[in-house]
Amino acid sequence: MTLSHAIWIVTALAAFAAMEGWAALLHGKVWHHALWSIHRSHHARRRGLFERNDALSFLHAPVAVALILYGCMGAPGFLREAAFGFGLGMTAFGFAYVVVHDGLVHRRLPVSGLARVPYLARVRDAHRVHHSTGGAPYGLFLGPLVLARRAASAAPAATAAAPFQATAAAPHPRSARRRAPPSVRRRAPQRAR
């Protein structure tokens, strides 16, 4: 293995991991707020093959292509090799996201066999939680870990409050629900297809 190959592998893996965090941040802070007018189509029943939200899938492709092209044609050196690896990692993440999200979760591609992989089945289920609540997890591949962390942090609080629940008045069922941001409340999300 050459030094170039090592740089490509390390930067591609770093880019793949970073894209999950970036996608979760964009999804929660931008798509469910400023770009809700476009992303809303993803939370509604789709009519036809495409939805307006599909346009958001192409936002990072030009950046990945530019990085790969620079990695092929730029001046030799670490920056060129790192750019190439980062572009490959972004591309790999985009491909994996489309296959798992659009294919496995939303059944837009014939990849239902991926559900035989236990972790991918948990990814699918976690993303369906997002569609049923409109809230976290906003990421895809780490969704099961986000839900597990939330459940673990809620368990000690519930145990500590248990002795006091008998004397406290029961809350109204609607007040216990997590409210979506105002832009999301306009149209309630539907279950994942």
C-alpha positions in Angstrom: 0.0 0.0 0.0 1.3 3.4 -0.9 1.1 6.5 1.2 -1.5 7.9 -1.3 -3.7 4.9 -0.7 -3.4 5.2 3.1 -4.4 8.9 2.9 -7.3 8.0 0.7 -8.6 5.4 3.1 -8.2 7.5 6.2 -9.8 10.6 4.7 -12.6 8.6 3.1 -13.5 7.0 6.4 -13.3 10.4 8.2 -15.5 11.9 5.5 -18.1 9.1 5.8 -18.3 9.5 9.5 -18.4 13.3 9.3 -21.2 13.2 6.8 -23.5 11.4 9.2 -23.1 14.2 11.8 -23.4 16.8 9.1 -26.6 15.2 7.7 -28.1 15.0 11.1 -27.3 18.6 11.8 -28.8 19.8 8.4 -31.8 17.6 8.8 -32.7 18.8 12.3 -31.7 22.5 12.1 -32.3 23.4 8.4 -34.6 20.9 6.7 -37.1 20.9 9.5 -37.0 24.7 9.7 -35.8 26.9 6.9 -36.3 24.3 4.2 -39.4 22.7 5.5 -41.4 23.9 2.5 -39.3 21.5 0.4 -38.6 18.8 3.0 -42.4 18.6 3.9 -42.9 16.5 0.8 -40.8 13.7 2.4 -43.2 13.6 5.4 -46.3 13.4 3.3 -47.6 10.6 1.1 -45.7 10.6 -2.1 -47.6 10.9 -5.4 -45.6 9.5 -8.2 -42.0 8.5 -8.3 -40.4 11.7 -7.0 -40.9 14.2 -4.3 -39.7 17.8 -3.9 -37.4 16.7 -1.1 -35.3 14.7 -3.6 -33.7 18.0 -4.7 -32.0 18.1 -1.2 -30.2 14.9 -2.1 -28.2 16.5 -4.7 -26.8 19.4 -2.7 -23.5 17.7 -1.8 -22.8 16.0 -5.1 -21.1 19.0 -6.7 -18.8 19.3 -3.7 -17.8 15.6 -3.8 -17.2 15.7 -7.6 -15.0 18.8 -7.2 -13.0 17.2 -4.5 -12.5 14.0 -6.6 -11.6 16.1 -9.7 -9.0 18.1 -7.7 -7.7 14.8 -6.4 -7.2 13.6 -10.0 -5.8 16.8 -11.5 -4.4 19.0 -8.7 -0.8 19.6 -7.9 0.8 16.5 -6.3 0.9 16.5 -2.5 -1.1 15.7 0.6 -3.9 18.2 -0.1 -4.6 16.5 -3.5 -4.7 13.0 -1.9 -6.8 14.1 1.0 -9.3 15.9 -1.3 -9.6 12.7 -3.4 -10.2 10.6 -0.3 -12.7 13.1 1.2 -14.6 13.1 -2.1 -14.7 9.3 -2.2 -16.0 9.2 1.4 -18.7 11.8 0.6 -19.7 9.8 -2.4 -19.8 6.5 -0.5 -21.9 8.1 2.2 -24.3 9.5 -0.4 -24.6 6.1 -2.0 -25.2 4.3 1.3 -27.7 6.9 2.4 -29.8 6.5 -0.8 -29.7 2.7 -0.6 -30.6 2.5 3.1 -32.9 5.6 3.4 -34.7 5.5 0.1 -34.4 1.8 -0.5 -34.7 0.0 2.8 -36.7 2.6 4.9 -39.0 4.1 2.2 -39.1 1.1 -0.2 -38.2 3.2 -3.2 -35.5 0.7 -4.3 -35.7 -3.1 -4.3 -33.3 -3.7 -1.3 -35.7 -5.1 1.3 -33.2 -8.0 1.9 -30.9 -5.5 3.7 -33.3 -5.8 6.7 -31.7 -9.2 7.3 -28.7 -7.3 8.7 -29.9 -6.7 12.3 -28.3 -3.2 12.6 -29.8 -2.0 9.3 -33.2 -3.2 10.5 -32.7 -1.0 13.6 -31.6 1.9 11.4 -34.9 1.5 9.5 -36.9 1.4 12.7 -35.2 4.4 14.2 -35.9 6.4 11.0 -39.5 5.4 11.2 -39.6 6.8 14.8 -38.4 10.1 13.3 -41.3 10.0 10.8 -43.9 9.2 13.4 -42.7 12.0 15.8 -41.1 14.6 13.6 -38.2 14.7 16.1 -34.9 13.0 16.7 -33.2 11.0 15.5 -32.4 13.2 12.6 -29.4 11.2 11.5 -29.7 7.9 9.7 -26.9 5.4 10.5 -26.6 6.4 14.1 -30.3 6.7 14.7 -30.5 3.5 16.8 -27.7 4.8 19.1 -29.5 8.1 19.5 -32.7 6.3 20.6 -30.8 4.0 22.9 -29.0 6.9 24.6 -32.3 8.8 25.0 -33.9 5.7 26.5 -31.0 5.1 28.9 -31.1 8.7 30.1 -34.8 8.6 30.6 -34.7 5.3 32.6 -32.9 6.8 35.7 -35.2 9.8 35.7 -38.2 7.6 35.6 -36.9 5.4 38.4 -36.0 8.4 40.6 -39.5 9.9 40.1 -41.4 6.6 40.7 -41.9 7.1 44.5 -43.5 10.5 43.8 -45.8 9.5 41.0 -48.4 8.0 43.3 -49.0 11.5 44.9 -48.6 13.6 41.7 -51.6 14.3 39.5 -51.4 12.5 36.2 -50.5 14.9 33.3 -52.9 15.5 30.5 -52.0 13.0 27.7 -51.4 15.7 25.1 -49.0 17.6 27.4 -46.7 14.6 27.5 -46.2 14.6 23.8 -43.2 16.2 22.3 -44.3 19.2 20.3 -42.8 19.7 16.9 -41.4 23.1 15.9 -44.1 25.5 14.5 -43.0 24.9 10.9 -43.5 21.2 11.4 -46.8 21.5 13.2 -48.5 22.9 10.1 -48.8 19.4 8.7 -48.3 16.4 10.9 -45.8 13.9 9.6 -47.2 10.6 8.4 -45.7 7.2 8.9 -42.8 6.1 6.7 -43.9 4.3 3.6 
